[in-house]
Amino acid sequence: MAGALTLLLSTLASGHVILHKRDSRAAVAWVGLIWLVPVLGALLYVLLGVNRIRRLAADRRALRPRLSGGPERRVSADEPTDLSALPAEAEHLRSLAALVRRLSGRPLTHGNAVTPLVNGDVAYPAMLAAIDDSRRSVAFSTYIFDNVPAGQDFLEALDRARRRGVEVRVLIDAAGARYSWPSIVHMLRRRGIRTATFGRTFVPWHMAYLNLRNHRKLLIADGRIGFAGGMNVRAGHLLADRPRHPVQDLHFRVEGPVVAHLMATFADDWGFCTRETLAGDAWFPRIEPAGPVVARGLPDGPDEDFEKARFTLLGALACARDTVCIVTPYFLPDAGLVTELCVTAMRGVRVEILLPEVNNLRLVQWASVAQLWQVLIRGCRVYATPPPFDHTKLMLVDRAWALIGSSNWDPRSLRLNFEFNIECYDGALAAALDDLVTAKLAASRPLTLAEVNGRSLPIKLRDGVARLAAPYL
C-alpha cells in the first residue's frame, strides 16, 4: 500500500512539473528529485515549486481599477506608444520604450524628477523628511526593516505622522521582518500603525509563499513624493556611523506622474495582503510635472508580471549602440541573458559589469565566479569593486537610459521575487549616474579571464558546485 501511494504521489507531482514548468532544466531537476527522493521530493516540490501566488493574483486582477485608484491608466497591446517626448539622445531606444510598454501595460510618463541618493547617510534623512512633511498619507514597503537605531528613526517618524492624522500603511516581507529580533512589526502595531507582512511562512496554509518574497522598497508620501531603489532599513547603510557590516547602496527620490506607478504597485500589494482598498485623493492625487525625466514604473513578480524585468534587460541589451554598464551585487544570469550579453559585446558595444570584490553571500559569490568565463571570453569587461560591500542595482545604456530599482541579476530576483524598477529616459540623469559608476570604476580592479581560469582545482570544484545551486540562491 505504501509503495502504491508513493508511486501515485510521484506520478502526480511529476505530471504537474511537466505541465507547468516552462524551464526544461528546472523541470528535469524537479522530476529527478521527486523520483530519487520519494515522498520528500514531492513534498518539497509542493512547498517550493508550485506557484500559487500567480493564480491568487490573477483572481484579484478584476479589482485593479479600484486598487490603483483610477489615475494610473493601462494601455492595450495594440495602442500606439507615445514616444513624442523621448529626449534626442534616446531616439534610438524607441523600440525599447515600445517593448516595455507592451510588457507593463503602462504608458510612459513625462515631467518627472529623479534624484540619486547615495547610501543611507543621504537617503534616510530624505525619506524621514518626506514622512515628517506628509499631510494625508504615507505608504512604506520594504524587504528588511531592522529593529536598530535607524529602524527606530523610521518608527518614530511613522508614529508622528499617524498622530498628525496621516493615513499610514507599512508592508514588510515576512522573511525580512525576522532579520532582527525582536521584530519591529510588533512595535509598529503597538503604536497603532497599520502594518502587514507579506508571506507568513510558519503555518501550513501559508507555505505556498515560502520561496516567494516581496523584495520591493517603496515609500510614497501624500501620493506625490516617492522613493525607490534597493535600500532596506538596516544599520549597515549608515556608513558615517562606521557599522560592523557596512553596505554601499543607491536609492532615488522620485517626483512627478510616475509616482502614481509606485503608489499603484503598493496598493496592489497592500490589497493582496489585507484586502483593504487604497483609493481616493489621499493616495492618488493629481500630480503635476516636476522635471525633465521620461519614466515608467515596472513591477515584476511571479504572477501576471512574470519575467517583465528579464525581458526589459534583454531588450535594453539588444538596443544598445555604444555602452552598457551593469552594477549589481548578485550576478547569476541565466543562459539567455548570458547569450545576449555576449552578443552585445561582440557587436562592439562596451559592456561593463561591476561586482563586489567581497560578497555578503559567499555561496552567491562562488557561483558567480564560476559563470564569469562565459561573458569574459566574449569581450565583456568585469570589475571587482572594493569593500564595503556594494548593494547597488543599476543598468545604464548609451548615457541615455537608466534602469533603477530593486532587481538583481539572479534567478531569485528575475523569477521568484516581487520587484519594482523604473526605466528612465534622460541624458542628464544618465550622465550623473555614469559619473557615480566612473568613480566606482576608478577604485575597482578588472577581473580577467586568465584570473578566473587560474583558480586552483579545489576552488573551481567548490565554485562549480555552488553554481549548480544558482536557481535556488
N, C-alpha and C positions, 0 to 999 in steps of 0.2 A: 504493500500500500504506500509506504513512504517513498519507495522508488518511483512508483507511478505518479505520485504528486510532484516529486522533484522534476521528473520528465515533463509533466504538464506545465509547471511553473517556468522551466527553462524555455520551453517551446513558445509559450505565450509572450514571455519577455523578449525573446529573440524576434518574434514576429513584429512586436511593437517597434523594436530597433530598426528592422528592415523597412518598415512602412514610414517611419517618421524622422530618421536621422538623415540629413542632407549630405553630411561629410562622410564619404565612404570609409575613410581611415578611422573616424570615430565609431562608425557602425561596426567595423571589423573588431576594434578594440573591445567594445561593449559585448558583442556576441562571444568573443573569446573569453572574457571574464565570466559571463553568465554560465558557460559550459565548463570552464576549467575550475571554477569555484562554485559548485552547485549551491543553490538556495541563497547563500550570501551574495553572490554576484548579481542575482536577480533583484534582491532587496536593495543593494547599492544602486542598481540602475533605477529602480522605482523612486529612491530618495534623491539621487543626484542627476539622473539622466533624463527624466521626464519633465518637460517644461509646462507646468500647469498655469504659470502666470500669463502666458500668451493667450490661453483660452479665456481666463478671467478678465484680462484687459480688453479682449475683443467683446466680451459681454457688456462692458461698460462704455463701449465706443459710442453708443447712442446718446450717452449723457454729455459728450464732448462739447456741444454748443453751450450747455449750461455751465459746465465746469470751467470753460475758458471765458465765461462772462460775456461773450459776444464780440468784443472788438477784434480778437485775433481771427482774421479771415483765412479760410482754407482755399486752396486753388485746386482745380481739377487737372488731370494729366494732360488734357488737350488745350488748356488755356494758355495763350501766348505769355511768354516770360517778359516782364518789364525790365529791360536792360538799358533804358534810356539814361539812367543816372550813374552807370558804371564809370569810374574815372578813366581817363585816357590810357593810363599805364596798365589798366586791367582789361582793355578791349579784347585782347587775345584770349581772355578767360571767359568769354560769353558762354561757351559750351559747358564750362564747369558750373556757372550760375544756373544754366538750364537743367543740368543734371541734378543739382542739389534741390532745385525747386520741385522736380518730379519725385525725388526721394522723400522730401519733407512735407510736401503739400502746403508749404508756407511761402508767401511772396517775399522778395527782398524788401527790406525797409530802408528808407532814406532819411538822412538827417540825424545820425547817431554820433555820440561822443564815446570813445573807448579809451580809458586811461590805464596804462600798466601800473601795477603796484608791486614793487619788488620786496619780497619777504614779508613776514608778519609784522616787522617793525613799521612798515608803511601801510600794509593792508589792514591790520587790525584797528588802528586808530581811525582810519577812514570808514570802516564798517561800523564801528561803535558810534561814530559821529552821525552816521545815517540813521541808526536806530534812535539815537537821542533826539534827532531832528524830526522824526516821524510824527505825524499827527493823526493818521487814520488807520494804517495797517503796517504790519511787519510780517513777512514770510521768510523763514530761515530753514534751509535744508542743508544737511552736512552728513558726510560719512562718519567722521570721528569728531566727537565733542568731548574732550577730556576734562575731567574734574581736576583742573590745575588752575593756578592764578589767572592765566589767560582765559580759561573757560569761565571762571568766576566773574571776570570782567564782562563777558557776554551775558552771563546770567543776570547780573545786576542791571545792565542796560536794558535787557528784555523786560525785566521786572519794573523798571522805571517807566518804560513805555506802557506796560499793562496798567500801571497805577494812574497814568495820564488819561486812560480811557481808550488807548490804541488797541485795535484788534491784533493779537499776536498769535501766530501759529509756528510751531517748531517741529520739524520732522528729522529724525535721526535714524540712521540704519541700525538695526538691532545688533549686528555684529560689531559695528564701530562704537556703539554705546558702551560696549564692555571692554574697551581698550584701557579704561581706568576704573578704579574701584575706591569708594562706592560710585556707582554710575550717576552722572549728573542729571539723568532723566528724572529720578525721584525728587531731586532738589527743584527742578523746573516745575514739576507738578505740585509740589508743596507750596510754591509761590503763586499757584493759580494760573500758570502759563499753560495754554493748551498745547500739549506735546504728544506726538505719536511716534512709534517706532516702526520701521519698515522691516518685515520679515522676521517675526519672532520664530525661534527655532527649537524651543525646548519641549513643545507639546506635539504629539504625532500628527495632528491635522494641519499643522503649520510647517511640517518638514519639507513641503514642496519648495519652500523658499530658501532652504539651507545653502544652496550654492549660487543663489541669485541675489546680488547685493545692490542697494541704491547708493551709487558712488558719486552722485551729483553734489555739487557745492554751489548753492544759490542763496542769495539774500536779496530781497526786494522790499524797499521801503516806500510806502504810500503808492505802490504801483508805478512809480516814476523813476526811481533810482535803483539800479541793480548792481549786483556783484556776482561774478562767476569766475571760475578757473579751477585750479587743482588744490587749493589750500584748505586743509582741515583746521580745526581748533585744537592746537597742541602747543606745548611749551617749547618744542624744538624750533618752531618758526620764528621765535623772537631771538635773533642772533645777538642782539646787543646785550642780552641777559647771560650770554655765554652758557647755554644749556648743555646738559650732558650729551645729548644726541642732536646736534644742530642740523637743521634742514633748510636748504635754499628752496624757494618756490616763487611762483609768479601768479598773481591774481589780477582781476580787472574790475574797475568801476565802469558801469555802462549807463548811459542816459540816452533817451530818445525812444522812438517807436519799437525798437527791438526788445525793450524791457517787457513788453506785452508777451513776447515769446517765452521769456523766463518765467513770468507770472503764470502763464497758461500751463507750463510744464509742472510748476509747483502745485497748481490747483488740481491737475490730473493725479499727481502722486498723493496729495492730501486726500482727495476724494476716494482714491483707491484704498487707502489705509483706514479712513474714518467714515466714509460715505457722507461726509459733510460737503456741501457745495459752496465754493467760494465764488461769489459773483457780485456785480454792482460796482459803483464808482470807487468804493473804498479799496477794492483790489484791482479794478480795471478802469482807471480814469482815462480821459482823453489826454494823449501825450503829444506835446509839441516838439518840433525838431530841436536838436541840441548840438549838432555838429555835422561834419562832412562825411562820416563813415557810412558806407552802404553795408548793411549787415543782415544776417538771418540766423535765428536760433535753430539748432539741430539736436533734438532729443534722440537718444539711441538706447535700445534695450531689447531684451529677449521677448518682445511682444510684437505689435504691429510696426514698431520702429526697428525691427531686427536688421542688423548689418548696415544701417544707414551711414554710420561713421566710417566703416570699412570701405564702402563704395565711394564715399567722399574722398578718402585718401587715395584710392585708385584713380579717381577722376582727376584729382589735383596733380598726381604724378604724370598722368597721360597728357595734361595740358601744359606742363611746364616747358619753358623755352630756354631759360638761362640758368637759374639756380633753384635748388630745393634745399631747405635747411630743416632738420628734424631734431628737436630736443625732447627727450623722453627718458624717464627713469627706468622703464622696463621695456626692453626691445626683444620681442619674441614673435616676429611677423610670420604669418602663415605662408604657404608656398606661393599663393597668388600675389601677395604683397612683395615677397622676395623677388619674384619674376619681374614685377613692374618697376621696382627699384633698380634692378639690373638693366632693364630695357631703357629706363630714363637716363641712367648714367652712360650707357652705350650710345644714346642719341647725341651725346655731347653736353648734356646738362650737368652742371656741377652739383653733385648730391653730397651733402654733408650731414653726418649723423653724430650727435653729441650724446654721450652716455656717461653716467657716473663712474669714476675710477673705482670707487668702493661703494657697492650697493648695500642698502639696508636689508635686502632679502638675498641671502647668499645663494640659495638654490637658483633663483632667477638669474643672478649674475653668471653662474656656471653654465646654465642652459643657453644664455645669450651668447657667451663667448663661443660655445660650440657651434653656433649658427653663423658667426660673423664672416667666416671664409666665403660664404655664398655671395655676399654683397661686395666684399673686398676684392674678390677675384675679377669682378666685372667693372671695377672703377669707382665704386662708391668710396667716400672718404669717411673714416670713423675716428672720432676723437674721444679721449677719456678726460672728463673734467675732474679737477682735484676736489678733495673734501673742502667744506662739508657737503654731504650727500645732496644732490640736486634733484628735486621732485618736480621740476618744471616740465610742463607739457605744452609744446608749441610746434607748429609747422608753418613755414614761410615759403612762398613761391614767387619768384621773379620780382621781389621787392614791391609786390602789388597786392598780394592776398595773404591773409593770415588765418589759421585755424587755432582758436584758443578754447580752453575748457578743461574737462576732467578726464578725457580718454587717454589711455596709454596705448603703446603699440604691442599689445599682447592679447592672447585669446580671451582672457577674462574680461578685459575692457570691451573688446570688439564683438564678443558673443554672449557673455553672461551678465555683465553688469548693466545697470541703468545709468547712463551717462548724459551729459549735456555739454555741447560745444557751440561756438558761434563762429561762423565764417564772416570775415571782414574784408571788404574791398576798399583799400585806401592806401595810397603811396606813402603819405606822411606817417601813418601808423606802422606800416610795414617797415619803413626805414628806421623808425625809433626802435622797433623790436629787433631789427637786424643789427643795430648798434649794440643792444644788450647781448646778442649772440656773439658778435665780434669780440666783445670784452671777455666772454667765456672762452672763446677760441684762443685768445691771447694767453690764457693761463693753462690751456689744455695741452695734451701731447697726442700726436697721431698714433693710432693703433694700426700696425702694418700686417699684411698677410704673412710675412716672414715670422713676426712675433707670434701670431695665432698658430701657425703651423709648427712653431718651435717649442710648443709646450711639451713637457715630458709625457710619456705614455700613461702613467698613472693619472695625471691631471686630465689628459684627453679622455680617458675612460670615465673619470668622475664627471666631467662636463657632459659627455655623451649620455650617460645615464640620466643626468638632470634634464637633458633635452627631451628625453622620452616622456617626461612628466610635464612638458611645456603646456599641453592643452588644459592642465589642471592647476597650473600655477597662477 
